[in-house]
Amino acid sequence: MLHHRRRFEVQLMHRALLVSEVLSEIFAYVNESLSPWSAGKKPSLEALARTCKAFHEPAMDLLWADLDGIRPLLGCAPRLHRLIYPSGSRLLTWDWSKDIEPLSEHETRQFLHNAARVRSLSVSCSDDLHLFSVLPIETCMFPRLLSLAFIVRRLQHKYLHLFLSPTLRCCVISVINPDLKSLATRCIALEHLSLKIPEWERQSAADRTLLSDSIRLCKRLVTLSCLPLDWAAWKHLSNLPSLLKVSVREPRSASRWSLDRDIVNFAPFLNVTTLSFNVNTGCIRYHSHATLRIPLA
């Protein structure tokens, strides 16, 4: 009887709704027609996911597409769900995961199943990242990720490699560390890179070398916002036909940027439309068809 009822339900559905591409377009319209802050957006997608088997996958893809933090994904594990979503009046504290064991093999599978749907992710709380400490270094947790903002403490940047994806196009990070080279080599589609380094974070000469070497590995950059680079990195950027916008900002506490050469001998940055410097230095000479903005400190 149950089998006949399910078959009857499918027969009532228009054939077009059995085509995944058609469903994705319809659900994308539902998703876009509701404001990101609309209270009805998530419940609408959840209701579509529960409607029938044909609706489940495309609705779930949209439900998980954009995430602010990783806790919703961690909450899919029953052991962690009751900690992340406490009952009664008890509130979730910032150190909720302290002394909690890393994800088990089964919990990892649960996490990765929905993580594969995420397209845009912002990570600003680093206290949960130790839960991934047992994952192999080659793990790609978000294989379809397009945009990543990874703004965490320096000690937690060691987990950056787990968030890198070959599909990643836009990335914002807050620390210069050895995984920066992995960003360039593992994210071959990377087009937009921004380093938001805190004013109080002092950078060593080794950090500048690491940053410059990493930038030289990026072959498809369109926009770049970072700290001052060495001249080899500038030479590389001057020959990138894809590059349109470069912004260089140096913390006021940093030492003066040495400019013992000028950029006149580089390729002409023909496609760059904006080149902006905010550094602790003197005059910068630059010849290009680009629009040049140099606010000197």
N, C-alpha and C positions, 0 to 999 in steps of 0.2 A: 504493500500500500504506500509506504514511504517512497519507494523507488518511482512509482507511477506519479505521485504528487510532484516530485522534483522534476520529472520529465515534462509534466504539464506546465510547471513554472517556466521552464526554458522555452517551451513552445509559445508562451504568451509574450516573450521578449522579441523585439524586432531583430531581424537578422543582422542589421547594421551594428547593433550593440554587442554582437559577438566578435567584432573586429577590434582588436586591442588599440589600434591607432585611432579609431573613431572614439572609443571610450576615453582615451587619453586627452583628445581635443576637448571633449565635453567637460571632463573633470577639470582640465586646465582653465576653461572658461568659468566654471563654478569657483575655482580657487582665486582667479584674478578679479572676479566681480565682487568678491567680499574684501573689505579692507583688511590689511594685515593685523589691525587692532580689533577687528570685529569679533565679538564674543561668539558668533555663530559659525566662524570659519572652521575651527577644529571639529566641533560636533557635527557639522555638515559632512566633512570628509570621513569622520568615524562612522556616521550613519551609512554612507555609501559603501564603505568597506565591509559593513555587516549585511548589506542587502542581499548579495548572492556571491557565488564563487567567481563569476565573470567580472564583477565590480571590485573584488578585493584587492588584487595586485595594483592596478592603476591608482586606486584611491590611497593605498598605503604608500605608494611612491611619492605622492604629493604631500601626504601627512608628515612624512619624515624628511622632505626635501630641504627645508631650511631649519637649522637648529641653532639656538643660542645656548651653548654648553652641552656637555655629554651626559648629564644626569638623567634626562628622559630615556636615553638608550640603556643606561645602567639599571634604570628602574624596571626594565623588562625581566630582569632576574628576580625571582620571588624572594631570595635571601636579602637582596638590596632594596627591593620595592618597599618593604615595611619600614626601612630606615629612611629612605628618601621621602616617602609620603606617610609620615607618622599619623596615627589616629588621634582623635581628641584635640586638645588644645596645645599639645606639644609641638614646638616649632623645630624645623630643621636647622641645625647649627653648621657653621662653616667647617668644623672638624668632624663631621658626621662619619667619615670613612676612616678615622684614626683607629689603628689596631685591627682594621678589617682585612681579612685574608684576600689576596689577589683573586681574580676571576678563575673559576674552575674551567676545565675543558668544556663542559656542557654550557656553562654561562658564557664562555667566549663565543661558542657557536651561536647562541641566542643574540649576543651583542652584534656580531658580524653580519648576521642575517639582515637586521634592520639598518645597520651602518652602511650597507651597500646601497641603500636608497638615498643617502644624504648627498645633496649637491652643494650646499653652502653651510659652513660651520664657523662659529665663533667660540673660542676657548679662552676664558679670562680667569678661571679658577683652576689652580694647579693642585689643589689638595686631594683630588680624586685620582690623579694620574698614576699613583703607585699601584692601583688595581690592575694595571696593564704590565706590571714588571715581569711577568712570566712569559709574555708573548715573545716568540722568536723575532730576531732583529729584522728579518726580511718581511714580516707581516705588513700588509697594506690594509688598514682597517676600513678605509673609505675609498674603494676603487673607482667610484664615479664622482668624486669630489671635484668641484670647479673652483670654489672660493674658500679660502681658509684665513682666519685671523687667529693667530696663536700668540696671545699676549699673556705670558706667564713668567714666573720667577726664573732666574738663571739656572738654579739647580734642577728645575723641572723641564728645562729645554732638552734634556737627554731623551725625552719621549717624542720629540718632533718627528723622527723618522717614521713612527707608526702612523702619522697623519698625512704623509706625503703620498701623492697619487699621480700616475702618469697623465691623468686628465686635468690636473690642476692648472688653472690659468691665472688666478689672482691670489697673491699671498701677502699677508702682513705679519711680521714677526717683531719681537721686542728685544732679542738678544743675538749677539754674534757668537756662534759656537761651531764646532767642527761639522755638525749636521748641515750647516749652510751649504757645503759642497754637495751633499746628498740632495738638497733641494734642487740644485741645478741639474744634476745627473738623472735623478729619478722623476723629475717633473719636466719632461722635455717640451711640453706644450705651454710652459709658463710664459705669460705675456706682461703681467703687472706685478711688480715687486716693490714693497714698501717696508722700510725698517723704521719702526717707531721706538727709538732708544730713549729711555728716560734721561732727563737732564743730569741727574746725579750719577748716572752710570758712566764710569770712566773706561775709556777704551785704550788698550795698549797698542804698541806698534805691531805686535803679532795679530791683534784683532783686525787692524786695518789691512794687513797683508792677506789674512784669511778672507776678509770681505772682498777685496779686490780680485783675488784668485777665483773666488766663487762667481763673481759677476762676469768674469771672462769666460766662464763655462755656459753662461746663458746666451742662447743663440736667437731667441725669438722675442726679446723684450720690446714692448711698446711704450710702457711708462716705467720709470724708475725713481724712487725716492729713497735716499740713503745718506750715509756719512761720506766725507771726502775719500776719494780713491787714489790709488797710485797711478802713475802715468801709463803703465801697460794696460790697465783697465780702461783708462780714457781712450787710448788708442783703439781698443776693441770696440768700445761704444761708438766711436766716431765712424766705424765701418758697418754698423748695423743698419740695414735699410729699413727695418721694421720700427726703429726707435722714433717716437714722436715727442716725448716729454721727459725731461730729466730735472730733478730737484735735489740739490745737495744742501744739507743742513748740518751744521756742527754745533754741539753744545757749547754754551758760553764758557764753561769750565775747562774746555779742552785747550790744548796747546795750539799755537798758531799753525795753520796749514802751510807747509812749505811749498812755495810756488817758484822754484828756481828755473822753471821753463814756462813758456806759454803754450797755448793750444793751437797756435797758428799753423804748425806743420802737420796737424792731423787732417784726416779727410774732412770734407766740409759739413758734415752733419746735415746733408741736403734735406732730409725729411723731418728733422726736428723742428717743432713749432714753438716750443718753450724750453728754455734752459735757464734755471734759476739757482743762484748761489746765496747761501746765508752762512758765511764762514768767518772765522777770526783771522782775517788776513787783510792785505792791502789791495792794490789795484789788480784786476784780472783783465788780461787782454784776450779778446776772442773775436775772430772774424768768421762770420757765417751769415747765411740768409735767414737764420732763425731769429725769432723774437727773443731778445736777451734781457732778463731781469736780474739785477745783482744788488740786493739789499745788503750792504756791508755792515758788519757788526760794529 
